[in-house]
Amino acid sequence: MDQNQHLDKTAEAQSSENKKTRHCNGLKMFLAALALSFIAKALGAVVMKSSIIHIERRFEISSSLVGFIDGSFEIGNLLVIVFVSYFGSKLHRPKLIGGVLTALPHFFMGYYRYSKEINIDSSENSTSTLSTCLINQIVSLNRTSPEIVGKGCVKESGSYMWMYVFMGNMLRGIGETPIVPLGLSYMDDFAKEGHSSLYLGILNAIAMIGPIIGFTLGSLFSKMYVDIGSVDLSTVRITPNDSRWVGAWWLNFLVSGLFSIISSIPFFFLPQTPNKPQKERKASLSLPVLETNDGKSQTANLTSRGKKITKNVTGFFRSFKSILTNPLYVVFVLLTLLQISSYISGFTYVFKYVEQEYGQPSSKTNVLLGIVTLPIFASGMFLGGYIIKKFKLNPIGIAKFSFFTAVMSLFFYLLYFFILCENKSVAGLTMTYDGNNPVTSHRDVPLSYCNSDCNCDESQWEPVCGNNGITYISPCLAGCKSSSGNKKSIVFHNCSCLEVTGLQNRNYSAHLGECPRSDACLTKFYFFVAIQVLNLFFSALGGTSYFMLMLHLKYVPWTDIFSSPITGGILAPIYFGALIDTTCMKWSTNNCGTRGSCRIYNSTLFSKVYLGLSSVLRVSSLVLYIILIYAMKKKFQEKDANASENGSVMDEANLESLNNNKHFVSSAGADSETHY
């Protein structure tokens, strides 16, 4: 008998041990698959951000419109977040299509025309002669013929293909929606108590591999000309430093789409719960689940799915109504909206900002952001999760820690205002054409005596850098009479507008491209990178605490938690872009006469708009952080007071019961004591 009992206990222990091992292995497999999805998600985000500047130029659109395209990812999120977060879903498939669809317009559009003087029907993309100053002559040789204009309008109507990019990015948003809300809730449900923050920190740190790959690819592809493989690159006269340069942005999305396909495969082979072996898994990998306020879960089965879905819908609207009257949640949503708006918009336009303020091409910015700053960002994510676990911070402690990191991040962000470069010297935009005096406005700057007789096309943007350090809108507007060399090495001579600036060597020449920034400005750029490292470190340090704060607010449905970042991701790039558009000094115009993308910005005004708006959003979020911490303290104090009051009532009741029992014992003797 004893031997049988011993065998039973051994079998039970072994079974229990097998279940624990299976649970642990299942969770590890899930975390590995989730980490791969986090990498793919981060890669897709970085690819989109690093391609924004090229998409804007390729489709000849404004910053506000390209911001709308960038926000289409969040629009895709918003379309399905309600159903995904509340009922569960298998919506990873659309993102497989999104990457390919985003790159599709490249294969249907004609060759990229960076100058109005390029013949769109020519296989050589830059063989035309640049216009120079032809005094007292009617210029017709370099003006596009009416026939070409007509064809150009037809060709350039292809710029509406940006809608494919919009739809592709939106599909990516739909496909990636389940990753964060369902992944984190699954992890929090099955991980050991206190381990969620550590796992989250590890996941966020591993996810940084995605941006590193994305920025590296972005740097590589942005150096490649957009029509690589289709045109003779030796005929292209612009360089990556030119504001008209468009890199091979479409290659980014093809690589990202392929990686998304690979990252989705493991989820087809994972069990629904980590302690259930694969063979016990039901045919449906994702059944509708409703999380109620009391923590109970109702899982719909195949026979009563209709009734369960009805209950879930009813429960959802009941929960949605309840959170609208929850002040704590409303404050949390508002501060999240402000923070996310600042971060997303800052990231969306950082490449344009660096290019305009410091004169650095996007390829260089990609390398520095990917290789220098992102490892620091990953370290901050991991350290944030470790600190929360190490010190066992409660929700209020987590909120305070998040507030501290936000303050430090804002402090370093404000330092950017002290390392701004001077505005660019551009004749006809920031100074007079003779280069001697600044102008109050870039609009309608009058021609100078040095170029008034040159019959120049003032809408043209073919910048040249004079040896006086001033950029001119075109060789003609610089008063240049002749040229030598070809393609990228063209040099223009006898430039009359350079003569009036008082050059000592009397070599009045200019070469293709804008004048580079000064050495002092380049030094400030490296200071910018150093400050960016510190700024991102503290932002990352508070990132894990932010997610943990959401996990502690379990009474709030995941749907509503993520609706705030999604809303910020849609609106912020649009209004940031609209304000940035107001700082543009020179717009491109296509052959139909319509406005295209911006060629050059007022860098000083651009920086004030870009940094100022983001700073206002961050400061506002800090105010709401203070309100949130105060509200959380008040709520926990009320809970403690209620618990203490309930405990006092129970103690009084127990004391009264004890006195009654004592009286009963003294009057009833030993028998009553036995009863007691």
C-alpha distance (Angstrom), angle and dihedral (degrees) to the residues before:
residue distance angle dihedral
M1 . . .
D2 3.78 . .
Q3 3.79 89.5 .
N4 3.82 91.5 54.2
Q5 3.80 91.6 48.5
H6 3.78 89.7 49.5
L7 3.80 90.7 50.9
D8 3.82 91.1 48.6
K9 3.80 91.8 50.7
T10 3.80 91.0 47.6
A11 3.82 90.6 50.4
E12 3.80 91.3 48.2
A13 3.79 91.5 49.0
Q14 3.77 91.5 48.1
S15 3.81 91.2 48.0
S16 3.79 90.6 49.0
E17 3.79 90.6 48.5
N18 3.81 91.2 49.4
K19 3.80 90.4 51.2
K20 3.82 91.3 50.7
T21 3.80 91.4 47.9
R22 3.79 91.2 47.1
H23 3.82 90.5 47.9
C24 3.80 91.4 49.6
N25 3.79 93.8 46.3
G26 3.81 91.7 45.5
L27 3.80 91.6 52.0
K28 3.80 91.4 46.9
M29 3.80 90.8 51.0
F30 3.78 90.2 49.4
L31 3.81 92.5 48.3
A32 3.81 90.5 49.7
A33 3.82 91.4 50.8
L34 3.81 90.7 44.8
A35 3.80 90.8 50.4
L36 3.81 89.9 54.1
S37 3.82 89.7 50.8
F38 3.81 90.5 48.4
I39 3.82 88.6 53.9
A40 3.82 91.6 49.1
K41 3.82 91.2 46.8
A42 3.80 92.8 50.1
L43 3.80 90.9 44.8
G44 3.80 91.3 53.7
A45 3.80 91.7 48.9
V46 3.80 94.1 50.2
V47 3.80 92.4 44.8
M48 3.80 89.8 55.5
K49 3.81 93.8 46.9
S50 3.80 94.7 46.3
S51 3.82 90.6 48.6
I52 3.82 96.0 49.0
I53 3.79 95.4 91.2
H54 3.83 91.7 49.8
I55 3.81 93.7 45.6
E56 3.81 89.6 52.4
R57 3.80 92.1 54.0
R58 3.80 96.8 38.9
F59 3.80 94.1 54.4
E60 3.83 94.6 33.9
I61 3.80 94.7 -125.6
S62 3.80 135.6 143.3
S63 3.80 127.8 -101.5
S64 3.80 91.7 -108.3
L65 3.81 91.2 55.2
V66 3.79 93.2 46.3
G67 3.81 86.5 49.2
F68 3.80 87.8 55.5
I69 3.81 89.2 51.8
D70 3.80 89.9 50.0
G71 3.80 89.8 50.3
S72 3.81 91.3 54.5
F73 3.81 88.0 86.5
E74 3.80 89.7 63.3
I75 3.80 90.1 43.3
G76 3.81 87.2 58.7
N77 3.80 88.8 49.0
L78 3.78 91.9 50.1
L79 3.81 93.1 51.1
V80 3.80 93.5 61.1
I81 3.83 107.5 16.4
V82 3.82 91.5 97.1
F83 3.79 93.9 56.2
V84 3.79 96.3 36.7
S85 3.78 97.5 48.5
Y86 3.77 96.6 40.5
F87 3.78 105.0 35.7
G88 3.81 105.0 20.3
S89 3.79 123.9 -116.7
K90 3.78 149.1 -167.0
L91 3.79 97.8 -129.7
H92 3.79 99.9 139.3
R93 3.80 92.3 105.0
P94 3.83 99.1 78.4
K95 3.79 92.0 62.1
L96 3.80 88.4 63.1
I97 3.80 87.7 63.9
G98 3.81 96.2 39.1
G99 3.80 97.7 70.7
V100 3.79 93.9 50.7
L101 3.82 94.1 43.2
T102 3.81 91.8 51.3
A103 3.80 91.4 56.8
L104 3.83 93.4 43.6
P105 3.86 99.1 92.3
H106 3.79 91.3 64.4
F107 3.80 91.0 66.7
F108 3.82 94.1 50.2
M109 3.80 101.5 42.2
G110 3.78 125.2 83.4
Y111 3.78 124.5 -112.8
Y112 3.78 116.8 -56.9
R113 3.82 112.2 -99.6
Y114 3.78 111.5 -155.1
S115 3.82 93.1 176.0
K116 3.78 133.5 41.1
E117 3.79 88.5 -135.1
I118 3.81 93.8 64.4
N119 3.78 116.3 102.4
I120 3.79 105.1 -123.6
D121 3.79 92.0 -153.7
S122 3.78 93.4 54.6
S123 3.77 120.8 100.9
E124 3.76 86.7 -146.3
N125 3.76 107.1 75.8
S126 3.78 99.7 -157.1
T127 3.75 113.9 21.6
S128 3.77 97.2 119.0
T129 3.79 123.1 112.0
L130 3.78 115.7 -106.6
S131 3.80 113.5 -123.9
T132 3.78 117.6 -109.2
C133 3.77 132.6 -175.2
L134 3.81 109.9 -65.1
I135 3.78 104.7 -178.0
N136 3.82 117.3 -145.8
Q137 3.81 91.7 -5.9
I138 3.76 129.4 117.2
V139 3.77 105.3 -120.3
S140 3.77 114.3 -139.7
L141 3.78 105.1 133.6
N142 3.77 95.7 82.2
R143 3.78 98.8 34.6
T144 3.76 116.0 102.6
S145 3.80 114.8 -108.0
P146 3.84 121.0 -117.7
E147 3.80 89.7 -111.5
I148 3.78 91.7 55.5
V149 3.81 90.3 44.8
G150 3.79 90.3 55.8
K151 3.79 92.4 49.0
G152 3.79 89.9 43.7
C153 3.81 91.5 56.8
V154 3.78 90.2 51.5
K155 3.77 92.2 47.4
E156 3.76 94.7 44.9
S157 3.78 91.7 51.5
G158 3.80 80.8 79.0
S159 3.79 86.4 77.9
Y160 3.79 85.5 85.0
M161 3.78 84.8 73.4
W162 3.78 86.0 89.4
M163 3.81 81.9 90.7
Y164 3.80 88.1 73.3
V165 3.78 88.7 55.7
F166 3.80 88.6 48.9
M167 3.81 92.9 51.2
G168 3.80 92.9 43.6
N169 3.79 92.1 52.8
M170 3.81 90.4 45.9
L171 3.81 90.9 52.7
R172 3.79 88.7 50.5
G173 3.80 87.8 53.9
I174 3.81 91.1 51.4
G175 3.79 92.1 48.8
E176 3.80 95.9 47.7
T177 3.80 95.9 45.6
P178 3.83 97.4 96.4
I179 3.81 95.8 50.2
V180 3.79 100.8 81.3
P181 3.84 106.5 29.7
L182 3.81 97.7 40.0
G183 3.79 94.8 33.8
L184 3.80 95.0 52.5
S185 3.80 94.7 42.2
Y186 3.83 90.6 49.8
M187 3.80 90.4 49.2
D188 3.80 92.9 47.7
D189 3.81 91.9 49.1
F190 3.80 96.6 52.8
A191 3.80 104.4 28.2
K192 3.81 120.5 96.3
E193 3.78 115.5 -92.9
G194 3.78 111.2 -83.0
H195 3.81 94.2 15.0
S196 3.82 97.7 91.7
S197 3.80 94.1 83.4
L198 3.80 91.5 50.2
Y199 3.80 92.5 48.1
L200 3.79 90.4 47.0
G201 3.79 91.4 50.8
I202 3.81 90.6 49.8
L203 3.81 91.7 48.1
N204 3.79 92.7 50.1
A205 3.80 90.8 46.8
I206 3.81 92.3 50.1
A207 3.81 89.6 46.1
M208 3.81 87.9 64.7
I209 3.81 87.5 75.3
G210 3.82 85.8 73.9
P211 3.82 95.6 58.7
I212 3.80 91.2 43.6
I213 3.81 89.5 55.4
G214 3.80 90.7 41.5
F215 3.80 95.5 50.9
T216 3.80 91.6 45.0
L217 3.80 91.6 51.6
G218 3.80 90.0 42.6
S219 3.79 90.5 55.1
L220 3.79 92.5 46.9
F221 3.81 96.8 46.0
S222 3.80 94.9 41.7
K223 3.81 88.3 62.0
M224 3.80 89.9 54.6
Y225 3.78 116.6 83.6
V226 3.81 114.0 -111.0
D227 3.81 94.0 -118.3
I228 3.78 95.3 45.9
G229 3.78 110.1 157.1
S230 3.80 91.7 22.8
V231 3.80 104.0 64.9
D232 3.77 136.7 38.0
L233 3.80 101.8 -98.4
S234 3.79 91.4 -155.5
T235 3.81 88.0 70.2
V236 3.82 93.9 57.0
R237 3.80 108.2 100.2
I238 3.82 99.4 -174.0
T239 3.82 125.6 83.0
P240 3.84 133.6 -151.2
N241 3.82 87.3 -93.7
D242 3.80 90.7 63.4
S243 3.82 117.3 99.1
R244 3.83 88.5 -132.2
W245 3.81 95.4 55.0
V246 3.80 115.4 121.2
G247 3.78 117.7 -168.1
A248 3.81 128.4 -153.4
W249 3.81 91.7 -79.8
W250 3.81 93.0 160.0
L251 3.81 92.6 65.3
N252 3.81 88.4 63.4
F253 3.78 91.9 61.5
L254 3.79 94.8 45.7
V255 3.82 91.0 55.2
S256 3.81 92.3 43.3
G257 3.81 91.9 49.4
L258 3.80 91.8 51.4
F259 3.80 91.4 50.8
S260 3.81 90.3 49.9
I261 3.80 89.6 56.5
I262 3.81 90.9 52.3
S263 3.82 93.4 46.9
S264 3.81 93.2 53.2
I265 3.82 95.9 55.1
P266 3.88 99.2 78.6
F267 3.83 92.9 57.8
F268 3.80 90.5 65.7
F269 3.81 89.4 65.5
L270 3.81 101.9 42.9
P271 3.84 123.0 102.3
Q272 3.80 120.4 -118.2
T273 3.82 90.2 -115.7
P274 3.82 125.0 26.3
N275 3.84 94.0 -126.7
K276 3.81 93.4 55.3
P277 3.81 117.2 84.1
Q278 3.77 120.2 -124.8
K279 3.81 95.0 -107.6
E280 3.81 91.7 57.2
R281 3.75 91.9 56.5
K282 3.76 116.0 117.7
A283 3.76 123.5 -123.2
S284 3.77 90.6 -104.1
L285 3.79 111.7 68.3
S286 3.76 94.9 -166.0
L287 3.78 123.5 37.5
P288 3.79 123.3 -177.5
V289 3.78 111.4 -88.5
L290 3.80 127.8 -170.8
E291 3.77 120.9 -160.1
T292 3.81 109.0 -155.1
N293 3.80 126.8 -163.3
D294 3.80 93.8 -104.8
G295 3.82 90.2 56.9
K296 3.80 97.9 -109.5
S297 3.82 120.0 136.5
Q298 3.79 126.5 -146.0
T299 3.81 115.6 -159.7
A300 3.76 117.8 -161.9
N301 3.80 117.4 -134.1
L302 3.77 126.7 -151.9
T303 3.82 95.2 -102.4
S304 3.80 97.4 52.0
R305 3.79 102.0 28.9
G306 3.81 94.4 124.3
K307 3.81 93.9 55.8
K308 3.79 92.5 45.5
I309 3.79 93.5 50.5
T310 3.80 89.3 51.1
K311 3.80 89.7 52.9
N312 3.79 91.1 46.7
V313 3.79 92.7 52.0
T314 3.79 90.6 49.0
G315 3.79 90.8 47.6
F316 3.78 91.8 48.8
F317 3.80 94.7 55.0
R318 3.80 89.8 45.2
S319 3.81 90.2 53.6
F320 3.79 92.3 44.1
K321 3.78 90.9 53.1
S322 3.79 92.3 48.6
I323 3.81 95.7 52.3
L324 3.80 92.8 51.7
T325 3.80 87.8 67.4
N326 3.81 93.1 45.7
P327 3.85 108.1 102.6
L328 3.81 92.8 -167.0
Y329 3.77 91.5 56.5
V330 3.81 94.1 44.2
V331 3.82 91.0 54.6
F332 3.81 90.8 47.5
V333 3.80 91.8 51.1
L334 3.81 93.1 48.9
L335 3.80 95.3 49.7
T336 3.80 89.6 45.6
L337 3.79 89.9 51.8
L338 3.81 91.8 51.5
Q339 3.80 95.0 46.0
I340 3.77 95.4 45.2
S341 3.81 91.1 46.9
S342 3.79 90.0 54.8
Y343 3.81 95.4 45.9
I344 3.80 97.3 43.4
S345 3.79 95.5 46.1
G346 3.78 92.7 44.2
F347 3.79 90.3 52.9
T348 3.80 93.7 43.8
Y349 3.80 94.9 57.1
V350 3.82 101.6 28.4
F351 3.83 92.3 103.2
K352 3.79 91.7 52.0
Y353 3.82 90.2 45.3
V354 3.81 93.7 52.5
E355 3.80 91.5 45.6
Q356 3.80 94.4 50.3
E357 3.80 98.9 37.7
Y358 3.81 101.8 37.6
G359 3.82 102.1 18.2
Q360 3.80 93.6 -122.6
P361 3.83 120.0 144.9
S362 3.80 120.3 -120.8
S363 3.81 90.8 -112.0
K364 3.81 90.6 64.7
T365 3.80 92.9 43.4
N366 3.80 89.8 52.3
V367 3.79 91.6 54.6
L368 3.79 95.1 47.4
L369 3.80 94.8 45.7
G370 3.79 93.0 44.5
I371 3.78 102.2 42.2
V372 3.81 104.1 27.3
T373 3.80 108.3 32.3
L374 3.81 105.0 28.6
P375 3.82 97.6 64.4
I376 3.81 86.5 54.4
F377 3.79 89.4 48.9
A378 3.83 90.7 51.5
S379 3.80 90.6 49.3
G380 3.79 89.8 52.3
M381 3.80 91.7 51.7
F382 3.80 92.3 50.7
L383 3.81 93.9 43.7
G384 3.80 91.5 49.8
G385 3.81 91.3 56.0
Y386 3.80 91.4 45.7
I387 3.82 93.4 51.1
I388 3.81 91.9 51.8
K389 3.81 91.3 49.9
K390 3.81 94.9 41.4
F391 3.80 95.9 51.9
K392 3.83 94.3 31.9
L393 3.78 92.2 -131.9
N394 3.80 117.0 -158.5
P395 3.83 120.9 -139.4
I396 3.81 92.6 -85.9
G397 3.79 90.9 48.0
I398 3.79 90.3 50.0
A399 3.82 90.4 50.4
K400 3.82 91.0 50.6
F401 3.78 91.4 48.1
S402 3.80 90.7 50.0
F403 3.82 89.9 49.3
F404 3.83 91.2 51.3
T405 3.80 93.0 51.8
A406 3.82 91.0 47.3
V407 3.83 90.4 53.0
M408 3.80 92.1 50.3
S409 3.79 92.0 46.9
L410 3.82 90.5 51.4
F411 3.82 91.0 49.1
F412 3.80 92.2 57.2
Y413 3.79 91.6 41.2
L414 3.80 91.0 57.8
L415 3.81 89.3 56.2
Y416 3.81 88.4 71.5
F417 3.82 88.2 75.9
F418 3.82 89.6 65.5
I419 3.79 96.6 54.4
L420 3.80 101.0 53.7
C421 3.80 120.4 134.4
E422 3.76 125.5 -131.3
N423 3.77 118.8 -89.4
K424 3.79 115.8 -87.1
S425 3.79 118.6 -92.7
V426 3.81 104.0 -124.4
A427 3.80 119.8 162.5
G428 3.78 110.1 -129.7
L429 3.81 93.9 20.6
T430 3.81 111.1 48.1
M431 3.83 97.4 11.0
T432 3.76 139.6 17.1
Y433 3.80 119.1 -77.8
D434 3.79 91.5 -106.2
G435 3.83 87.6 59.4
N436 3.80 95.5 -128.9
N437 3.82 104.5 104.1
P438 3.82 136.2 37.1
V439 3.80 119.5 -122.7
T440 3.79 127.6 -134.7
S441 3.81 93.7 -138.8
H442 3.80 134.7 21.3
R443 3.81 91.4 -141.4
D444 3.81 118.7 103.9
V445 3.78 97.9 -11.4
P446 3.83 104.8 -174.3
L447 3.78 120.3 -118.2
S448 3.79 117.9 -104.9
Y449 3.78 128.5 -127.2
C450 3.82 86.6 -104.1
N451 3.82 93.5 66.8
S452 3.80 107.7 12.7
D453 3.82 92.0 102.7
C454 3.80 96.2 45.6
N455 3.84 97.8 89.3
C456 3.79 91.8 -134.0
D457 3.79 127.3 -179.4
E458 3.80 100.2 -120.7
S459 3.81 93.2 -166.5
Q460 3.80 91.1 62.9
W461 3.81 120.6 104.0
E462 3.80 110.8 -158.7
P463 3.82 101.6 134.7
V464 3.79 122.0 -154.7
C465 3.78 128.7 -173.3
G466 3.76 115.9 -132.6
N467 3.79 119.8 -146.0
N468 3.81 85.5 -114.6
G469 3.83 89.2 71.0
I470 3.82 94.7 -108.9
T471 3.81 122.8 123.6
Y472 3.82 117.4 -134.1
I473 3.80 123.9 -157.8
S474 3.81 92.6 -126.7
P475 3.84 139.9 -11.0
C476 3.77 88.7 -104.7
L477 3.81 94.0 54.4
A478 3.80 88.2 48.2
G479 3.80 86.9 59.0
C480 3.82 93.2 -119.6
K481 3.82 112.6 167.3
S482 3.81 102.5 -170.1
S483 3.78 143.8 12.3
S484 3.79 141.2 -154.6
G485 3.78 135.4 -163.9
N486 3.78 126.4 31.1
K487 3.79 142.5 -102.0
K488 3.85 113.0 -10.3
S489 3.82 94.0 -2.3
I490 3.82 98.1 58.0
V491 3.82 113.3 138.9
F492 3.81 122.5 -166.5
H493 3.81 121.2 -147.6
N494 3.80 139.9 -161.4
C495 3.81 93.0 28.3
S496 3.80 104.3 -179.4
C497 3.85 95.6 -161.5
L498 3.80 89.0 60.5
E499 3.79 91.6 54.6
V500 3.79 93.8 67.2
T501 3.82 93.0 55.8
G502 3.80 90.0 72.7
L503 3.80 102.6 -115.4
Q504 3.79 111.0 -172.9
N505 3.81 97.7 -149.9
R506 3.82 92.2 52.1
N507 3.81 89.7 -138.2
Y508 3.78 98.4 138.1
S509 3.80 98.6 -174.1
A510 3.82 137.4 131.8
H511 3.80 135.8 -166.3
L512 3.80 132.3 -147.8
G513 3.81 119.0 -80.0
E514 3.80 137.6 34.5
C515 3.77 119.6 -59.1
P516 3.81 112.3 -95.9
R517 3.77 122.0 -113.2
S518 3.80 119.2 -94.6
D519 3.79 123.6 -95.1
A520 3.80 89.6 -108.5
C521 3.81 89.9 57.2
L522 3.82 90.4 49.1
T523 3.81 89.1 53.9
K524 3.80 89.5 52.3
F525 3.79 88.9 52.4
Y526 3.81 91.0 59.8
F527 3.81 88.8 49.0
F528 3.81 86.5 52.6
V529 3.81 90.5 54.9
A530 3.82 91.7 49.0
I531 3.81 92.5 50.4
Q532 3.80 89.5 44.7
V533 3.81 88.9 58.8
L534 3.82 92.0 54.9
N535 3.80 92.8 42.5
L536 3.80 92.8 51.7
F537 3.81 92.4 44.5
F538 3.80 93.0 59.6
S539 3.79 91.9 40.8
A540 3.81 88.7 54.0
L541 3.79 92.3 43.8
G542 3.79 88.8 59.6
G543 3.80 94.0 40.6
T544 3.80 95.2 81.0
S545 3.81 91.8 44.9
Y546 3.79 89.0 52.4
F547 3.81 92.0 54.4
M548 3.81 91.3 44.6
L549 3.78 89.3 52.5
M550 3.78 87.9 56.9
L551 3.80 90.7 49.3
H552 3.81 90.3 53.4
L553 3.82 89.5 52.8
K554 3.80 91.3 67.8
Y555 3.75 92.7 147.7
V556 3.80 86.5 71.0
P557 3.83 113.1 79.0
W558 3.80 115.2 -116.5
T559 3.79 87.9 -122.8
D560 3.78 92.9 66.2
I561 3.79 95.6 40.2
F562 3.78 92.2 59.6
S563 3.80 96.3 39.3
S564 3.82 90.0 79.4
P565 3.82 97.4 56.4
I566 3.79 89.1 43.3
T567 3.82 92.2 52.9
G568 3.79 90.5 47.8
G569 3.79 90.5 49.7
I570 3.80 91.5 54.4
L571 3.79 101.1 44.7
A572 3.81 104.7 31.3
P573 3.85 99.2 63.7
I574 3.81 89.1 48.4
Y575 3.80 98.6 53.0
F576 3.81 91.7 36.9
G577 3.81 88.2 52.7
A578 3.79 92.7 46.5
L579 3.82 91.2 53.8
I580 3.80 91.6 45.4
D581 3.81 89.1 52.8
T582 3.81 88.8 60.4
T583 3.82 89.4 63.8
C584 3.82 93.7 56.9
M585 3.81 114.9 118.8
K586 3.80 100.7 -177.3
W587 3.81 127.2 29.7
S588 3.77 124.9 -166.4
T589 3.79 117.4 -121.0
N590 3.78 124.2 -153.7
N591 3.81 126.8 -142.4
C592 3.79 89.9 -89.0
G593 3.80 89.8 60.3
T594 3.82 95.4 -114.6
R595 3.79 124.4 133.5
G596 3.79 117.1 -97.7
S597 3.80 130.5 176.3
C598 3.79 127.5 -30.5
R599 3.80 116.9 -93.1
I600 3.79 99.7 -169.6
Y601 3.82 136.3 5.7
N602 3.76 134.6 -155.0
S603 3.80 92.2 -101.2
T604 3.80 95.3 -158.0
L605 3.79 93.6 51.5
F606 3.81 91.1 40.9
S607 3.81 91.0 56.1
K608 3.78 93.3 47.8
V609 3.80 91.6 51.3
Y610 3.81 94.9 43.2
L611 3.81 97.0 45.2
G612 3.81 97.2 31.8
L613 3.79 97.6 54.1
S614 3.79 92.3 46.3
S615 3.81 90.8 49.1
V616 3.81 91.9 51.7
L617 3.80 90.3 52.4
R618 3.80 92.0 49.3
V619 3.80 94.9 48.1
S620 3.82 90.2 49.1
S621 3.81 90.3 51.8
L622 3.82 90.4 53.0
V623 3.79 90.5 55.7
L624 3.80 89.1 53.1
Y625 3.81 90.1 47.2
I626 3.81 89.0 59.6
I627 3.80 90.4 49.6
L628 3.82 90.7 48.0
I629 3.81 93.9 51.3
Y630 3.81 90.7 48.0
A631 3.81 91.4 49.2
M632 3.81 91.9 48.0
K633 3.80 91.7 50.3
K634 3.78 90.9 49.7
K635 3.78 91.7 49.4
F636 3.79 94.2 49.5
Q637 3.81 91.2 46.4
E638 3.81 89.6 53.6
K639 3.80 89.6 50.1
D640 3.81 91.2 50.0
A641 3.81 91.0 47.2
N642 3.80 91.6 50.2
A643 3.79 91.0 47.1
S644 3.82 90.9 49.0
E645 3.80 91.8 47.4
N646 3.78 91.6 49.6
G647 3.80 89.6 48.2
S648 3.84 91.7 52.1
V649 3.79 91.9 50.5
M650 3.78 90.3 50.1
D651 3.82 91.8 48.5
E652 3.82 91.2 52.4
A653 3.77 90.8 49.0
N654 3.80 91.4 49.0
L655 3.81 91.8 48.3
E656 3.79 92.1 50.6
S657 3.78 90.0 48.2
L658 3.81 90.4 50.3
N659 3.81 92.9 51.3
N660 3.78 90.5 50.2
N661 3.76 89.6 50.3
K662 3.81 91.3 50.4
H663 3.78 90.6 51.6
F664 3.78 89.5 48.4
V665 3.81 90.7 51.3
S666 3.81 94.8 50.7
S667 3.82 93.2 50.9
A668 3.75 101.3 38.1
G669 3.79 102.5 42.9
A670 3.75 129.5 -151.1
D671 3.83 95.6 -21.7
S672 3.78 91.5 58.1
E673 3.82 90.1 49.2
T674 3.76 88.7 56.9
H675 3.82 89.1 51.8
Y676 3.76 90.8 48.8
